[in-house]
């Protein structure tokens, strides 16, 4: 499959590939270069280990966002920061375009 890189550096991942690898809207993706610098690896990152699990009675208490973030590992906090930064930047761009 081929796609053309747009002038703003954007590219669309083909739907067939997104479905095969399980990418979905609003997934947090990370990008890294291979050692030879000839390819880019795209990975879906997860922000926390049990984000989609149902709450148990012990975990069914209300918590603040800060308490939630403090409970994440450093890597999970970093992934959350990147994800929220991207969402904020997109929102700012859409406000600017209006």
N, C-alpha and C positions, 0 to 999 in steps of 0.2 A: 504494500500500500504506500502511496505517496501523497504528501500534502505540501502545499507551498507556504513557506514562512512569510507572514504578512509584514508590512512596513513597520508595524508597532511591535513586532516580535511575537505575534500571536499565531497559534496553530490549533487546529481542531483535531482531537484524537478521534479517529473513526468510530462510529457507534458499535460496529462489530467487535472491535478490539476492546472498547470500554465494557461491553457486555461480557466478553470472555474473561477479562481480568477482574471484573467486578467494580469498576470505577462508577461512581454516581455523583450527581450534582452536589456541590458543597463539600466533597471529599477534600481532605488536606493532602496535597501532593508535594513530595520533595524531589528535587532534581540534583543529580551529581554526574560528574564526568567519569568516563572510564580512564584507566591509567594512561592509555595511549592518546587520550584527548580526541578520539574520533567518534565517540558516541555519548549520548546522554541517557542516563537511567532515570526513569520516573517511577516513584514508589508511592503507594497510598500509605499515609501515616495514621496511626490511631492515637487519639489524645489521651485516652484512659483505657484500662483493661476491661472495665465492666460498664461502659457507657450505655450499652443496649440491654443490659440484664435487668430483669424486674427487681424492684426494691424489696428487700426482706424486711421483716418487722424491726430488726436491729438497726437497719439503715434508713428506716422510714421517718426519720426526724428531719425537720427543716434545717437547712444550713445556708450560710451566706455564700456568695460567689468566692469571696476571699478564703473562707474555710475550705471550700471545694478545691480551689487552686493550690492552697497550702498542702493539701493531702496528696497531690500528684508528685511523681518523681521529677527530677530536674529535666529529663528528656521530655516527659509529658507536658511540663510547664512550657518548655521551649516550643513544642509543637502547637500548644494552645496559643501562645503569643504570636507565632507566625500566622496561624489560621485567622485569629482576630485582626491582626494587622492587615492582612489581605482583604478581609471583609470591610474594614474601615476605609481602606484606600479605594475600594470599588464604590463604596457609598459616596465618598468625597468626589470621585470622578463623575458619578451620575448627577450629583447636585451641581457640580460645575458645568456639566453639559446642558443642564436645564435652563 
